[in-house]
Amino acid sequence: MDLKVRVLIVDDSVLMRSKLVKIIESLNYEVAGMAQDGEEALRKFDALLPDIVTMDISMPNMNGLQAVEAIIAKHPNANIIMVSALNQKKMVLRALEKGAKHFIIKPFEVERFKEVVEKVLWEM
């Protein structure tokens, strides 16, 4: 039985979502869905129950920190990976405290993305 890893991409940047789709598909994972802010991420997580969520920090309406908190409150075992710029270190640490499982600093390579996803999935 070959089950694909299902990923929910959460980022307000169309360019970043597009880059993540290419990376996810190149690794033979499945894009379960996409969201452009934390509110949409919460709705889509509830509907899709993905294996992994890639979560941007700076987004309109509900930022990544608020979204992590909301998702973890309802789904304590959610596998959320923060995707952030280097200058957002404090925010990433806060997200990890709130329940995110790992982080990736932009820009990143496909190999680094795969390494983090596999690490998070192995720790499930």
C-alpha positions as CSV (number, residue, x, y, z in Angstrom):
1,M,0.0,0.0,0.0
2,D,1.5,3.3,-1.1
3,L,0.1,6.2,0.9
4,K,1.2,9.7,-0.2
5,V,2.1,12.3,2.4
6,R,-0.7,14.9,2.2
7,V,0.4,18.6,2.6
8,L,-1.6,21.7,3.3
9,I,0.3,24.8,2.1
10,V,-0.5,28.0,4.1
11,D,1.1,31.2,2.7
12,D,-0.2,34.5,1.5
13,S,2.3,34.7,-1.3
14,V,1.2,33.2,-4.6
15,L,4.8,32.8,-5.6
16,M,5.7,30.9,-2.4
17,R,2.6,28.6,-2.7
18,S,3.6,27.9,-6.3
19,K,7.2,27.1,-5.2
20,L,6.0,24.7,-2.5
21,V,3.6,22.9,-4.9
22,K,6.6,22.2,-7.2
23,I,8.7,21.0,-4.3
24,I,5.9,18.8,-2.8
25,E,5.1,17.3,-6.2
26,S,8.8,16.7,-7.0
27,L,9.0,14.6,-3.7
28,N,5.9,12.6,-4.8
29,Y,3.9,14.1,-1.9
30,E,0.3,15.2,-2.5
31,V,-0.8,18.8,-2.2
32,A,-4.0,18.3,-0.1
33,G,-4.9,22.0,-0.3
34,M,-3.8,25.6,0.0
35,A,-4.7,28.6,2.1
36,Q,-3.7,32.2,2.0
37,D,-4.3,33.1,5.6
38,G,-4.7,31.5,9.0
39,E,-8.5,31.6,9.0
40,E,-8.6,29.7,5.7
41,A,-5.9,27.3,7.0
42,L,-8.1,26.4,10.0
43,R,-11.1,25.7,7.9
44,K,-9.1,23.6,5.4
45,F,-7.3,21.7,8.1
46,D,-10.6,20.7,9.6
47,A,-11.9,19.6,6.2
48,L,-8.7,17.9,4.9
49,L,-6.9,16.6,8.0
50,P,-3.5,16.7,6.2
51,D,-0.4,14.9,7.3
52,I,1.7,18.0,7.2
53,V,1.0,21.8,7.2
54,T,3.6,24.3,5.9
55,M,2.7,27.5,7.8
56,D,3.9,31.0,6.9
57,I,4.1,33.5,9.8
58,S,3.2,36.9,8.4
59,M,-0.3,36.7,6.8
60,P,-3.4,38.9,6.8
61,N,-6.5,38.2,8.9
62,M,-5.0,35.5,11.1
63,N,-1.2,35.2,11.2
64,G,0.7,31.9,11.4
65,L,1.1,32.0,15.2
66,Q,-2.6,32.4,15.7
67,A,-3.3,29.7,13.2
68,V,-0.9,27.3,14.9
69,E,-2.6,27.9,18.3
70,A,-6.1,27.4,16.8
71,I,-5.2,24.3,14.9
72,I,-3.3,22.7,17.8
73,A,-6.2,23.5,20.2
74,K,-8.5,21.4,18.0
75,H,-6.0,18.9,16.7
76,P,-3.1,18.5,19.3
77,N,-1.2,16.0,17.0
78,A,-1.2,18.3,13.9
79,N,2.2,18.3,12.2
80,I,2.9,22.0,11.5
81,I,6.1,23.1,9.9
82,M,6.8,26.9,10.1
83,V,8.2,28.4,6.9
84,S,9.8,31.8,7.7
85,A,12.4,34.3,6.8
86,L,15.6,34.4,8.9
87,N,14.5,37.7,10.6
88,Q,11.5,36.0,12.2
89,K,13.4,33.8,14.7
90,K,11.4,34.9,17.8
91,M,8.1,34.3,16.0
92,V,9.3,30.8,15.0
93,L,10.3,30.0,18.6
94,R,6.9,31.2,19.8
95,A,5.2,28.9,17.2
96,L,7.2,26.0,18.4
97,E,6.2,26.7,21.9
98,K,2.5,26.8,20.7
99,G,2.8,23.3,19.1
100,A,4.5,23.6,15.7
101,K,6.8,20.6,15.2
102,H,9.6,22.1,13.2
103,F,10.6,25.1,10.9
104,I,12.3,25.8,7.6
105,I,14.0,29.1,6.9
106,K,13.4,30.7,3.4
107,P,15.0,30.3,1.0
108,F,15.4,26.6,1.2
109,E,16.4,23.7,-1.0
110,V,14.2,20.6,-1.9
111,E,16.5,18.4,0.1
112,R,16.1,20.5,3.3
113,F,12.3,20.4,2.9
114,K,12.3,16.7,2.5
115,E,14.6,16.2,5.5
116,V,12.3,18.3,7.8
117,V,9.1,16.6,6.6
118,E,10.6,13.1,7.1
119,K,11.9,14.1,10.6
120,V,8.4,15.3,11.6
121,L,6.7,12.2,10.2
122,W,9.1,9.8,11.9
123,E,8.4,11.5,15.2
124,M,4.6,10.9,14.9
